[in-house]
């Protein structure tokens, strides 16, 4: 007997595609409308598609909307949707060469394409920079005997998590007025892994990367701003990153990939991989890094890089940077509005002197603006992750609201 659920069903796939292309606005359907317990009998594939579309597609936040300007989460190009469908149909596991021969080669190819932009000679893919940071710090402990993780007080929480998981001490260094690490207070780093951030979460600040090499090991968390290295116009914002020992980059941020897609690069990959590899009786070759099984996330990334080239990536990042600069300039022209700093990596933090941060955000379009804490105070935050955002329209909306205060 052949189970047709595992064979291609053109009609079912076309129905799902039609639903995908039809749902462009928020709907009221919610998960609460689903059965409270597992149904004894299923309703069938086509019925499930029809009933889930209003919830999965209709109620999701639209990251491609003209007002989507709030978070470090971009829309994804349609090519990655097609590649993700291919991936789901094949379900490759890169743990073993026999279960993913082509997918493994494609991951190696993507790493080979991207690593040189960061001065690194290789690496591998991970689900996100949380794992990338953990992997880089792990390598620091194994290779250089690092016992302390030193990062700025604006570093991503994953850095402190990594130190905790690895049994290492953690030391936070104060930041300056621009949100960058104050490297003048670092002290002795002979037994430390220094973590520098390229694009902090709240304000997009880049720590002084010329501090690379001052510690036993330097890791750069370039989850957000890393892809700026592909732009000739903005690459210098991360000058010095090539002197690090490891660099993590989130592809599901400014490389416009679906979750979960990121990379960890090493300046000496052979040394790093040998230190974080494990043998297994069922493995044809050692397993490298934290993950065992992992999917073919390189395929959507490779397809997009191949389709767009470096210039295609750079043009979209530059468009995002222009959007942030335009929005910041418009805010500065408004009386009573404070802008934290020039958006060097596409993040704009601001607030009004005339009304509360929360009340202003609540009246702005959904998904347009987030709130962050800077030195314990609430600021509004906009992030240019969406190449299609209309910053001028949002600025006009802000001005209209402030004029009413």
N, C-alpha and C positions, 0 to 999 in steps of 0.2 A: 504494500500500500504506500502511495506517495502522499505526503502531507503537503497540500498545496499552499499552506501558509508560509512555507519556506521557498516558494517559487515566485518569480516576478508576476505581478498582477497589474497589467497596464491600466485597467479601469480604476483600480484602487489608488494607484499612484497619481493618475490624472485627477481624480477627485480631490486628493490631498493637495495637489498643485493648484487646482482651481480655488480651493479654500485659502491657500496661502496668498494668492494674488488678489483675492477679493476683500480680505479683512484688512482695512487700513485705518479704522477708527476704533476707539475704546468702546467696549460693550459692557453691559451690566452683568453678564454671566459670571459666576464665581465657582470656585471649587466646592462650596457648600451645596451646590446643586447635585453633586455626585452622590451615589449611594454611601451610606454611613459605614457599611461593612462590605467585605469582598462578596460580589455576586456569586451565587451558586452556578448560574449559567451566564455565559457571556452574551453580548448583544451582537457580535459580529464586527468585522473590520470596518466595513463601510459605515455602519451605524455609529461606531465609536468615533470615526473621523468626523462625522456630521455633528455629533453631540459635543465633542471636545473643542472643535474649532472656535466657537464663541468664547471659550475660556482661555485656551492656550494662545490663540492669535488675537482675539478681539480685545482682551483685557490687559495684554502685555504693554509695558512702557515702550513707546516707539522711539528708538534711539536714532532713527533717521529723520525725525521730524525737524522742521525748520527752527523749532524752539528748543531742541534737545541740546543743552549747553551746561549740564549740571555735574556730570561725573566723568571719570576716566574710563568710560565704557563707550566704544564707538559703534556705529552701524557696521554691518559686514557686507562686502560686495557679493553680488549674486553668484559669482563664480565659486565662492567658498561654500555656498549652499549646495551646489551641484557636487562638489568634491566630498562634502560631508555625507551626502546621500550615497555616493559610491563607497565611502568608508563604512557606513552602517551596513551596507549590503555584503561587504566582504569580511568585516569584523577581524581585521588583522591584529596579531599580537606580536609586538616587536621584541618580546622577551627571548624568542628563539628564531634563528634564521629560517627554519622550515615553515614557521607559521606566518612569516611576513618578509619574504626575500626582497621584493621590490620596495616595500615600504621602508625597510631598514636602509636601503641604498638611497632612497629619496631623503630621508632624514639627514643622512651623512652629507648629501649634496646641498641641502639647505644650510646646514652649519658651515659647509665649505664656502658658500656664497657670502654669508653674513659675518662670520668671525673676523675677517680682515678689517672691517670697518671699525672694530673696537681694539685693534692691535692684538687680537687673540689668534691662536692657531687651531682651535677646534672647540669641541664641547658636545652637548647633547640637549634634547628637548625635555621639558618638564611641564607639568600642568599649569604652573603659574610661578611668579617670582617669589612667593612664599617658599616653595620647594627649591627654587633656584638659589635664594639666599641661604637656606639651610645647607644646601649642597656645597656652596662656596665656603661657608664657615666650617663645615665638616672637613673639607679638604685642608683648610688652614690648620685645624687641630691635628690632623693625621700627618701632614707633611712638615709643618714648621713647629709643631708642638705648642701652638697657641693655646693659652689658658684663659684669656680675657677677650671679650668682644667689646670694642669701643665704637660707639656711634653717636650721632647728634640726638638731642632730645626731640627732634622732629622726624627721626627715622621711622620707617614703617614698623608696625608692631611685630611683623614677622621676624625681624632681627632679634628682638628680645625673646621671642618664642624659640628661635633657633638656639640661642645661648642656653636657655633653660633646658631644652631637650638634649643638648650636647653636654650638659653638666659644666658649662663654662660660666665664669663671672661675667657680669654685664655692667658697663659703665657708660652713662649718658653724659654727653658734653653739651654745654650750653650753645645756643645759636645766637648770631648777631641780629641786627635790626632788619636784615633782609631774609632772615630765616635760614642762613647758611651756618654750617658748623664753624665754631670759633676754634680754629686749629692752633691758636697760640696757647691753648691750655691743655694740649694733648699729653704732655709729659712723656715718661718712658714707655715705649711701645714694643720693647724687645720681645715680650711674650704675648703680644696682642694681635688679634685680627681687627684691623681698622676697617670699618664699613662706612663708605662715603655714599651719599645719596645724590643721584642725578634726577631731580624732579620730585621734591617732597610732596606728600599728599595734599597738604593744606594750601601751600602757596606756590608749588612748583620750583622751589629753590634748588640750586645746584651747589653742593658743597665744594670747597676748593680742591679740585682734583689733583692739583700739584702736590698734595700731601701724600699721594701714592708713593709707596716705597719707604715711608717713614716707620712702618711697622713690620713685624715678622711676615705678615701677609696683608694685602689690601684687597678688599672686595668692594666692588661698586654696584650698588642697587640702582640700576638704570631701568627699572620696570617701566616707568613712564617716559622719560625723555630720551632713552637710548636710541630709538629710531631716528632722532635728529641727525645722527651721524651719517645718514644716507642723503642728507640735504647739504649741498655745497654751501648754501646760504647760511645754514645754522649749525653746521658740524662743529665749529669752533667753540660753541657754548659748552661742549664736553671735552675740550682740549685737556689732555693729560690722562684721559681714561685708558689710553693704550699702555700706561705704565702700571696698571693694576695687575694683580695675579688672577682675578676672576671677575666676571661681569654677568649680571643677570638682566634679562630683557623680557618684558611681557609682550608677546606677539598679539595677545588679545586686547592690547591697548592701541598704540599708535602704528601697529602693523595690521590693524583692522581684521583680525582673525576671530573666529568663534571661540568661546570658552571651550576647553581649557588648553591654552597654547602659550608656551614661553620657552626661553632658552637659557642655559647656563654655559658661558664660554670660559675657557682657561687660556692663560698665556703659554703654559706647558701642559698640554692636554694629556700626553702620554704619562707624565708623572702624576697628574691629578687623578686620572681614571684608574691608574694602577693602585692608588691609595684608597679608592672607594669602590673597589670591585670585590665580588664574592662568587665563589664557585658553588655549583650545585650538581648533584648526581644526575639530574635530568636535563642539564643544560649542555649545549654543544660548545658554548664559550662563556666566559665569566659575565655575570650580570653587573652592569655599571650603574652606580648611583643609587638613589633611594627607591626608585620604582622597581617593581617586578614587572608584571604585565603592564603594557601601556599601548595605546592605540596609535593609529597612523595620522597624528595631528600635523605632521609635516606636509602631507599631500595638499590640503587647502592652501597652506602657506607657499609651497613651491609653485602651485598653479598661479596664484596671484602675483608672485614675484616674476614668474616667467611671462605672464600676460602684460604686466605693467612695466617691468624693468625698474632699475633704480630711480630713473627720472619720474616714473609714475607714482612711486611711493613719495618721493621728495615733493612733487607738486602738490599732493594732497596734504602733507604735513605743513608745507608752506602756506597753503590756503587756510588751514586751521590757525596757524600763527598769526596770519593777517586778521582773521576774525577776532582773535583775542586782543590784538593791538587796537583794532577799530573800536571794540567794545570799551576797552580801558580808556581810550581817548575821549569817547563820548561821555563816559562817567565823569572824567575829570572836568569836563566843561559844565557839569551840573553843580549849582551852588549847594554847599552842605554835604557833598559826597566825598568820602575818603577812599582812595585807592591804595592798597597796601604797598605795591611796588610795581615796576614795569614787568609785564608778564613775559619773562625770559624763556619759559617753556610752555606757553599757552594756557596758564592758569591765572585767573583774575580774582583777587580777593578784595572786597569792598564793603562799605557800609554807609548808611545815611545818618547824619547828625540830627535829623528831624523826626525820624520814626524808628520803631524797634526793628531789629533784624528779622525776627520771626513774623511779625505782622506784614512786613514788606514781602517776604518770601511767599507767604500764604496767598497773596494777591497776584503773584506772578504766574505765568502759565506753568502747568504741571510739567516737571522734567526739565525746566529751564534753569533752575538755580538751586544750589544746595547750601548748607550751613556748615561752617567749620569753626574750630576754636584756635585762636592765635593768642598765645600768652594768656590763656584763660578767658579771653573775651570772644564773643560771637561775631563772626564776619560772614557775609554772603560770599559765595564762591561759584565761579563759572569756569568750566573746563572745555577747551576747544578740541574735543575728540571727534566731532562730527563735521566732515568737510562741507556738508550742505546746510549748516546752521546760518541763520540770518541775524547777525549781531546787531545790525542797525535797527531792525524792527523791534528787537528786545529792548535796546537802549531807549527807543522812543516810548515803549510801554513803561519803562522805569521812570522816565521824565514826566510822563502823563500822570503817573501815580503820585510822584513827589510834588507835582504842582497842585495836587488836590489836598495835600497835607496842610 
